Structures are given as C-alpha cells and as structure tokens.
Amino acid sequence: MTTVVFVSIPEDVTIGLDHYSFQVKKDQPFHGFLNIPDNTVHCIHFQHEGEKSQRYGYWIQKGNYYIKFDDESESFKLYIENDSIKFEKIVMEFNRQQTIVPYPKIDENDTWYTLTKHIKWKQVCSILNSQACGDAYVSSSMTSQEEANLLEKTLASHDSLGAVPYHSSSSDGNSNEEKNQERTLNFTMIKFKSKEAIRIGHEMNDFQDKSFYLNEIILKKYYDSSIDNLFGELQFAFLNTILFCNYASSLQWHNILELICFSKQVEQEKIDELDHILQVQIKLMLETYFDVLINVEVWKRCLYDSFHGDSLKLTEEALKKNYPEMYLSADSDDNASIEFYNNERESNQESEDEEDEYKPTIVSGVYYVSRSN
C-alpha cells in the first residue's frame, strides 16, 4: 500500500486525493493518507484560498511519499522517501496520534479504479514529461506541447519582424532557463485535417471515416496498435479536466472521443468498453463543468451522427439521468438530443484563413465553438 505524509499545513488549503477532496485549515493536525491501493495510479491535488488560485497536483504510483510546503513557490512539493524504516516510524507515530487517515472509501464500486483502468504509469510520465517520481506535476494553466510549439512559432515570427521576444534576458538572467523549464502536456497530436488523416486519392472516404487515421497512423505510431492504450490517454485527459479544470486536457478528451466515434473499423467490444468509460465519466462530472469544458457539437455528433452513436446507450442514459434539464428528446426537429446552455462564444468568429485555426489565443475563460469538418 502507498502512504503520503504531510509535514505541515502552513495555510488554509483544499486537499484532494483522487476524486475526493476536503478543506484543511492552517496548522490543523493533518498528516496525510494511509493504505492507498497499489492497483492503479493516484492523484494528490491542491487549491489554496482565493478565487484566482489555480489547482495543481501530482500523479503518483506505488511508493512512500511526503509532502512539504515550499515557501519560495508558496506551494506544496512532493518527495519520495527511500528510507523505509524511518518512514514507517513516522507513519506509526502519526497513526498513534490519529492525524493520518486511511484512503477514503467513497463508494462500493471502486469508481476510481474504473476511471483509471487503462492508464499506465509509463503513459503518465510520457504525457507529463516526468523523469522521476514526484515530478508528475499538473496544473490548471498547463498547455499542451502542441499549443506551446505553436506559441513558440508565432513568437518567433514576431521576432523576425523586429518585435521584442518574450524571452529577452531579464535583470536576474534566469528567464531563458525558466522558459526551458515550462511544463507542458505531451498529448498525442490528433489532427483531423492533416495529410496523414486525409490521404491524397482518398479524400472523401477519409473525410467521412477516420478508420485509416485511427488504426494505421495513431494506434500504430503512438499506442503499440492497442486501442486500450488510447483509452488510457482518454481517461487521463478526462481526469486532468475535472481535477484541474485543464483546458488542454478537455480538448484531448474530445479529440479522442471524436476520433473513435467517427472510425467505422472499431471492434464492437471496444465500443462497448468506451460506452462504459464515458458513462462513469459523465456521472462523475459536475454540472458546472458543462458550461466551460464540454464541446456540445462534438457530443451531439458522436451520439447521433457517428458510426457508433447507437452503441453509446449507457452514455446517453447517464446524460439523461444526471442532466435532464440539458437534454432534449431525440425526436426534436433539429435531431439534436442534447442541448447545453451558455456554451457558445459571445460572438462566433469565423477564421479568415486556414492558418487562423491553429493560432494560439489568450484565454480568460473556456468556450467551445463547433468544429467544421
């Protein structure tokens, strides 16, 4: 079993372990968690007091960890303890004081295991560019590697025009180093309009059916030809979406969903598994997230216009049950069975050219517009 020890709580904070969270007050005698199951990955996450405080945290696997508050960064840092004898003595003392608690048992169905069933630790480290335990860090503001590359390219083009580069040396001389250490989410890039996705001579077929792109490019190139590994990234993206309200993760969650649903050549057994995964995810998602982290058009098309929509009955029922006020009958005039409120941009702006689709923007809030294929 895994144990996570807190050295101290120097300020008010909301602490989360997986999909369970609670508030801890400054100097409250709380020293961590015992008996965290080793059968899957887990996530420790934090949010400090204040409306603008971002969520951040660490993904962990089996081990002995301790968490210490760092005054310089004003955040909690995760470390691994290699001295098992010393660690065991500390845990025994905290347990005697009843300041360390067992892993929270929220439900009898072991929902967390279901949510993480396909996630592998190797995959977590790859996406988070983590080299060691304690370094698998995520925050609300982290962008994807693709977004970071596009931003770098845009800034480079500005530099060539004589603009002042954002990485110009500052007085302390550390800005270049800080830039290189910026963290990104290294998700698999799924580009539906790329040359790999739309082959010359197969434009119409590849436009309508993503099977070649899914099976021959994405799965073979990035997932060892295993759709279960792709499910792992789907689950990881979803959990980073709800635990950290991370926009880049929400985009990837939708990209994978759309890729699978619009690929005709997927085994029915795997579609049934996808249906079960999505059902559990929808049940867990807070209603408030639908305003900012759900692409309505993608869900409509996946459920009612894709090859596998008729097989996603558990997902459809989960939406009906958990968000009835946001659900319309499949017999509605526009044949759209789900309607979510407050989901459009205040002004829908069409791209002036193809390049605009990929230009990065500064986001104060997350809103979706429909993707045109």
C-alpha positions in Angstrom: 0.0 0.0 0.0 1.1 3.6 -0.7 1.3 6.2 2.0 1.5 10.0 1.6 2.7 12.0 4.7 2.2 15.8 5.1 4.9 17.5 7.1 2.7 20.6 8.0 -0.2 22.7 6.8 1.0 26.3 7.0 -2.0 27.9 5.4 -5.7 27.1 4.5 -5.9 24.7 1.6 -8.2 22.3 -0.2 -6.5 18.9 -0.4 -7.7 16.2 -2.8 -6.8 12.6 -3.2 -8.2 11.2 -6.5 -11.9 12.3 -6.7 -12.2 13.0 -3.0 -11.3 16.4 -1.5 -11.7 18.4 1.7 -10.6 21.6 3.3 -7.8 21.8 5.8 -7.2 24.9 8.0 -3.8 26.4 8.8 -1.9 24.3 11.4 -4.6 21.7 11.5 -3.2 18.4 12.8 -3.4 16.5 9.5 -0.5 14.4 8.3 -1.7 12.5 5.3 -3.2 9.3 3.9 -2.6 5.6 4.6 -3.4 2.4 2.7 -3.7 4.0 -0.8 -4.3 1.0 -3.1 -1.5 0.0 -5.4 -3.7 -1.4 -8.2 -3.7 1.9 -10.2 -2.3 5.4 -10.4 -3.5 8.1 -8.0 -3.5 11.9 -7.8 -2.8 14.3 -5.0 -4.1 17.8 -5.7 -4.4 21.2 -4.1 -6.1 24.5 -4.3 -5.2 27.4 -2.0 -7.6 30.0 -0.7 -8.6 32.8 -3.1 -10.7 32.9 -6.2 -7.7 33.2 -8.6 -5.8 30.3 -7.1 -5.1 27.6 -9.6 -5.4 23.9 -9.0 -2.2 21.9 -9.1 -1.0 18.5 -8.0 1.0 15.3 -8.6 0.2 11.9 -10.1 1.8 9.0 -8.1 2.2 5.3 -8.3 3.2 2.8 -5.6 5.6 4.2 -3.0 6.3 6.2 0.2 5.9 9.9 -0.3 6.0 13.0 1.9 4.7 16.5 1.0 6.3 19.7 2.2 5.3 23.3 1.8 7.8 25.3 -0.2 7.9 28.9 1.0 9.6 30.3 -2.2 7.0 28.9 -4.6 4.2 29.1 -2.0 3.1 25.6 -2.9 3.2 22.0 -1.7 6.0 19.9 -3.2 6.0 16.1 -3.4 9.1 14.0 -2.5 9.7 10.2 -2.3 11.1 8.7 0.9 13.6 5.9 0.2 14.4 5.2 3.9 11.5 2.8 4.6 12.4 2.2 8.2 12.5 5.9 9.1 9.3 6.4 7.1 7.5 3.6 8.9 8.3 5.0 12.3 7.0 8.5 11.3 3.8 6.9 10.0 3.3 4.8 13.1 3.6 8.0 15.3 1.1 10.0 13.2 -1.2 7.0 13.2 -1.0 6.8 17.0 -1.9 10.5 17.2 -4.8 9.8 14.7 -3.6 12.6 12.4 -3.2 10.4 9.4 -6.3 8.9 7.7 -6.9 5.8 5.6 -7.6 6.0 1.9 -11.2 7.4 1.6 -13.8 4.8 0.5 -16.3 6.8 -1.3 -18.3 4.1 -3.0 -18.5 0.3 -3.1 -18.0 0.1 -6.9 -14.4 1.3 -6.7 -15.1 4.2 -9.1 -11.5 5.4 -9.1 -10.2 2.1 -10.4 -12.8 2.2 -13.2 -11.8 5.8 -14.1 -8.1 4.8 -14.3 -8.3 1.2 -15.5 -6.4 1.8 -18.7 -3.9 4.4 -17.5 -0.3 3.1 -17.3 2.4 4.9 -15.3 4.7 4.9 -18.3 2.0 6.8 -20.2 1.6 9.3 -17.3 5.3 10.1 -17.3 5.4 10.5 -21.1 2.5 12.9 -21.2 3.8 14.9 -18.2 7.4 14.8 -19.3 8.3 13.4 -16.0 11.7 11.9 -15.4 11.3 10.7 -11.8 8.8 10.1 -9.0 7.5 13.3 -7.6 7.8 15.1 -10.9 4.5 14.1 -12.5 3.0 17.6 -12.0 -0.1 19.1 -13.4 -1.8 22.5 -13.0 -4.9 24.3 -14.4 -2.8 26.5 -16.5 -0.6 23.9 -18.3 -1.0 23.9 -22.0 -0.4 21.0 -24.4 3.0 20.6 -26.1 1.2 21.3 -29.4 0.0 24.7 -28.1 3.4 25.5 -26.7 5.0 24.8 -30.1 2.5 26.9 -31.9 3.1 29.8 -29.5 6.8 29.5 -29.9 6.4 29.6 -33.7 4.2 32.6 -33.5 6.6 34.5 -31.2 9.5 33.6 -33.5 7.7 35.1 -36.4 7.2 38.3 -34.4 10.9 38.3 -33.5 11.7 38.2 -37.2 9.7 41.3 -37.7 11.6 43.1 -35.0 9.3 42.6 -32.1 10.8 42.2 -28.7 11.0 38.5 -27.8 9.2 37.5 -24.6 12.4 35.5 -23.5 14.6 38.6 -23.6 17.2 38.5 -20.7 15.9 39.9 -17.5 17.9 41.5 -14.8 18.3 38.2 -13.0 19.4 36.4 -16.1 17.2 33.4 -15.4 14.4 33.9 -17.9 15.8 31.6 -20.6 16.2 28.8 -18.0 12.7 29.4 -16.7 11.4 29.2 -20.3 13.1 25.9 -20.9 11.6 24.5 -17.7 8.0 25.4 -18.6 5.8 22.3 -18.2 3.5 21.2 -21.0 1.2 18.2 -21.5 2.7 16.0 -24.2 -0.6 14.6 -25.5 -0.7 12.7 -28.9 -1.4 15.3 -31.6 -4.6 14.4 -33.4 -5.1 16.5 -36.5 -8.2 15.6 -38.4 -7.2 17.8 -41.4 -3.6 16.7 -41.7 -2.1 14.9 -44.7 -1.8 11.8 -42.5 -5.6 11.9 -41.8 -6.7 12.9 -45.3 -4.8 10.9 -47.9 -4.4 12.0 -51.4 -6.8 10.0 -53.5 -8.9 9.0 -50.5 -10.2 12.4 -49.5 -13.9 11.7 -49.5 -13.5 8.3 -47.7 -11.0 9.7 -45.1 -13.2 12.7 -44.5 -16.2 10.6 -43.6 -14.4 7.6 -42.0 -11.4 8.1 -39.7 -10.6 4.4 -39.6 -7.3 4.6 -41.5 -6.1 7.5 -39.4 -7.0 5.7 -36.2 -5.8 2.2 -36.9 -2.9 2.8 -39.3 -1.5 6.1 -38.0 -2.5 6.9 -34.5 -2.6 3.5 -32.9 0.4 2.0 -34.7 2.5 5.1 -34.3 1.7 6.1 -30.7 -0.1 3.3 -28.9 1.5 0.0 -29.9 -1.5 -0.8 -32.0 -3.6 -1.0 -28.8 -6.9 0.9 -28.5 -6.7 0.1 -24.8 -3.7 2.4 -24.6 -5.7 5.1 -26.4 -8.4 4.6 -23.8 -5.7 5.2 -21.2 -5.0 8.7 -22.6 -8.7 9.3 -22.9 -9.1 8.6 -19.2 -6.0 10.6 -18.2 -7.2 13.6 -20.2 -10.7 13.4 -18.6 -9.3 13.3 -15.1 -7.0 16.2 -15.7 -10.0 18.0 -17.0 -12.2 17.5 -13.9 -9.4 17.6 -11.2 -7.6 20.6 -12.5 -10.2 22.2 -14.9 -7.4 22.0 -17.5 -8.5 23.2 -20.9 -5.8 21.4 -23.0 -6.9 18.1 -21.4 -10.5 18.8 -22.3 -9.5 19.3 -25.9 -7.7 16.0 -26.0 -10.6 14.2 -24.3 -12.9 15.4 -27.1 -10.4 14.7 -29.8 -10.0 11.1 -28.8 -13.8 10.7 -28.4 -14.4 12.1 -31.9 -11.6 10.0 -33.5 -13.1 6.7 -32.2 -16.7 7.5 -32.9 -16.0 8.5 -36.5 -13.9 5.5 -37.2 -16.1 2.7 -38.6 -13.5 -0.1 -38.2 -13.5 -0.5 -34.4 -14.5 -3.7 -32.7 -17.9 -3.7 -31.1 -16.3 -5.0 -27.8 -14.2 -1.9 -27.7 -17.1 0.4 -28.4 -19.0 -1.2 -25.5 -15.9 -0.5 -23.3 -15.9 3.1 -24.5 -19.6 3.4 -23.6 -18.9 2.1 -20.1 -15.9 4.5 -19.7 -18.0 7.5 -20.8 -20.9 6.6 -18.6 -18.8 6.6 -15.5 -17.1 9.9 -16.5 -20.4 11.7 -17.2 -21.8 10.5 -13.8 -18.7 12.0 -12.1 -18.7 15.3 -13.9 -20.1 18.3 -12.0 -22.9 20.2 -13.8 -21.0 23.5 -13.7 -18.3 22.0 -15.9 -20.7 21.6 -18.8 -20.6 25.4 -19.3 -16.9 25.5 -19.8 -15.4 22.2 -20.6 -17.9 20.4 -22.9 -18.0 20.8 -26.7 -21.7 20.5 -27.3 -21.4 19.9 -31.0 -18.9 17.1 -30.7 -21.1 15.3 -28.3 -24.2 15.7 -30.5 -22.4 14.4 -33.5 -20.8 11.5 -31.7 -24.1 10.4 -30.2 -26.3 10.9 -33.1 -24.3 11.3 -36.3 -21.4 8.9 -35.9 -20.8 5.2 -36.8 -21.2 4.2 -33.1 -23.7 6.6 -31.7 -26.4 3.8 -31.4 -24.0 1.8 -29.3 -23.4 4.5 -26.7 -26.7 3.9 -24.8 -25.1 3.9 -21.3 -23.6 7.3 -22.1 -26.8 8.6 -23.4 -28.7 7.4 -20.3 -26.1 8.9 -18.0 -26.7 12.3 -19.6 -30.5 11.9 -19.3 -30.3 11.0 -15.7 -27.7 13.4 -14.5 -28.6 16.5 -16.6 -32.3 16.2 -17.6 -32.7 19.9 -17.9 -30.0 20.0 -20.5 -31.4 17.1 -22.5 -33.8 17.2 -25.4 -35.7 14.3 -27.0 -34.1 12.5 -29.9 -37.4 13.3 -31.8 -36.8 17.1 -31.7 -37.0 18.9 -35.0 -33.3 19.5 -35.3 -32.4 15.9 -34.4 -30.1 17.1 -31.7 -30.7 15.2 -28.5 -28.5 17.2 -26.1 -28.6 21.0 -25.5 -26.3 22.7 -23.0 -26.8 26.3 -22.0 -24.2 29.0 -22.1 -21.9 27.0 -24.3 -21.3 29.4 -27.2 -18.8 32.2 -27.5 -20.3 35.7 -27.0 -19.5 36.3 -30.7 -18.8 33.5 -33.1 -15.9 34.5 -35.2 -15.0 32.5 -38.3 -11.4 32.0 -39.3 -10.2 34.3 -42.1 -7.9 31.7 -43.4 -6.8 28.1 -42.7 -3.8 29.3 -40.6 -6.0 31.1 -38.1 -7.4 27.7 -36.9 -4.0 27.0 -35.3 -3.1 30.3 -33.9 -2.9 30.4 -30.1 -5.1 32.7 -28.1 -5.0 34.0 -24.6 -8.0 32.5 -22.8 -9.7 34.2 -19.9 -12.5 31.6 -20.0 -13.0 28.3 -21.9 -15.7 28.3 -24.5 -16.3 25.9 -27.4 -17.5 26.5 -30.9 -18.4 23.7 -33.3 -15.7 22.1 -35.4 -16.4 22.2 -39.1 -15.2 19.1 -40.9 
